[in-house]
Amino acid sequence: RIGTQEFPAESGRYHVYLGNACPWCHRVYLTLVLRGLLKPQAVQAQVAGSQSQSSQGTQQPAQHQETDRPGSSLGSSLGSSLGSSLGSSLGSSLSSSQGNRQQGHVSITQLADDPTRARRGGWVFDASDPDPVWGAQDLWEVYDSASPGFKGRCTAPLLVDKVTRRTVSNESADIMRMLNTLQLPGCTSVDLVPEQLRSEIDALNEQALDAMELRLSRSRFLLGDLLTEADLRLFPTIVRFDAVYAIIFRCCKRRISDYPHLQSWMRDMWQLEVPGSLDQVRDTVDIDAARRSYFGNLFPLNASGIIPSGPTAADLQLDQAHRRGQGGKVAEALAHVRDTSAPVLSRAG
């Protein structure tokens, strides 16, 4: 785990491989955004400097510039996303270029899902977003490089240590919890898993649509009026539901558009902002590309390969006003916060 002697908590040391269509990857991406781990290093350095100047005699370790960067299953519970897959935002495509994705505390690569090119697991690298760690051609090569002789499934998300070139974790729940506790210069103070709510967050994974609708009729978020990890676990399912899951998995008689509180909550989540972050929540998934991926690649469920014309991202009207309480849309003002007075950690050199 990050934060141990084996995997120290250092800025610039870790890299995450993500796939747009995959809801488990999406959870990790959301955590990176809301924790401020994708803010550019220039912004982070400025914040760290101001924190150092305002501290009472406590010097913050300076960041070191990084050098020598080498060149799915189905579920029915609502908290655990339906479908594993094989990744625009409304009115625009995913905003981060491959270069920008390397500038945060944790760097990321967006994989392409192409079973015709992948040797195992479906995930490959496109020229627009190549592998910055091993220069691999597909995710199987990453797994084999990090763990020679690896025989299991080559799944995403995948978190690796760029310094030791080893795998840290490929379990989304573990990665989310590690990223939530990672405290580095310029990060938000958001705590997605407050200790007093941990058991409730875990329990929500077993609840269904109707129960979630009832909860959201009473509060802005799933566990009250403050954002938690439970919301991040649910959002990837809900935002894909009408465009993908309700059609290809035939998993429910009702759509999200038939649940007024879930629908408005989905729009609320979509519109959250983290000032200074390279990516916002709206940038973490390309709904139309995900729809093409599911219908084009899940051959047992869609042997014809025909891709429906919708619902599209535009049809979901994600930018429409949600009217879910006061407090604006800046995520840090709508979440539990942790004590940020503890010393920050240095950048990997």
C-alpha positions, 0 to 999 in steps of 0.5 A, a space after each residue: 500500500 502507498 504510505 508504507 516503506 515499500 511504497 512511500 507517499 511521494 509526488 510523481 512516483 505513481 502511475 495509473 492505467 485507466 480505460 474509459 468504458 470501465 466503471 471501476 477505472 472511472 471510480 479511480 479517475 474520480 478519486 484522482 480529480 476530487 483529491 486534487 491529485 491531477 493539479 499541475 505541478 506548477 500550481 502545487 508548487 505555488 500552493 506548497 510555497 504559500 503554505 510554507 510561508 504561512 506556517 509558524 516555523 515549520 518548513 515544508 519539504 520542497 518538491 523535486 523535479 521528476 527526471 528520467 521518465 521511462 519510455 470485466 464481469 457483471 454485477 447487479 448491485 447498484 454500488 458496484 457498477 454493472 459491467 466490466 468492460 473493455 474510454 464527451 464530456 457533454 459538448 467536448 471530448 476528454 480534455 487532458 492531453 497525454 502530456 498534461 496527464 503526466 503533470 499531476 502528483 499521480 500520472 495517468 494513461 487512458 487505454 484503448 479497448 481493442 481486442 483485435 490488437 490486445 494479446 490478453 484483456 482487450 486493453 492497448 495503447 494508442 499513439 495519442 496516449 502511449 505508455 510512459 513507463 515501459 513503452 508497452 504496446 498493450 496492458 499485457 506487456 505492462 503486467 508482464 514487465 512489472 511481474 514477469 511471467 504473470 498469468 492472470 487477467 490483465 485488468 484495469 485500473 492498474 496502479 504502478 510504482 514508476 521508481 521500482 517498476 512494480 505493480 502496487 494494485 489492480 483493485 479499484 477499491 484498494 486504489 481509491 482508499 490509497 488515493 484518499 489518504 495520499 496527502 501531498 502539496 496542493 491536494 484538496 482536503 477532501 476526505 472521501 472515507 471519514 472514519 465515522 462513515 466507513 461502515 455505512 459506505 461499505 454497506 451501500 454497495 448492496 443497495 438497489 436503485 429504489 433504495 438509492 432514489 429514496 436516500 437521494 430524496 432526503 439529502 443531496 448526497 447518499 450519506 447526507 449533504 456531504 460527498 463521500 466515496 459512496 457517491 463516487 462508487 455509484 456515479 459511474 453506474 448511473 451515468 452509463 445506465 440509460 446509454 448502455 446498461 439498460 439496453 445491453 444488459 436489459 437489467 432494469 424495467 426503469 431507466 435513470 430518467 424515471 428516477 427524478 432524484 437519481 437523475 438530478 443527483 447524477 447532474 449534480 455530480 457531473 457539474 462538481 468542480 475542483 479549481 486548478 485541476 487539469 480534469 473535472 468530473 465531466 472530463 472523466 468519462 466519454 459517454 458516447 465512446 463508452 457506448 460504442 465500446 460496450 456495443 462494439 466489443 461485448 460480442 456475446 451480448 451483441 453479436 450483431 455489433 450494431 451500435 444504437 444511436 443513443 441515448 447520447 451524452 447530449 440526450 442525458 442533459 448532464 449540464 441541466 440545472 439540478 436544484 439540489 440544495 445550496 453550497 455551489 459546485 466546488 467539491 471541497 466545500 461539499 465534502 468532509 475534510 481532513 486535518 491538513 496541518 500534518 507535514 506534506 511529503 516530498 516529490 520522488 526524484 
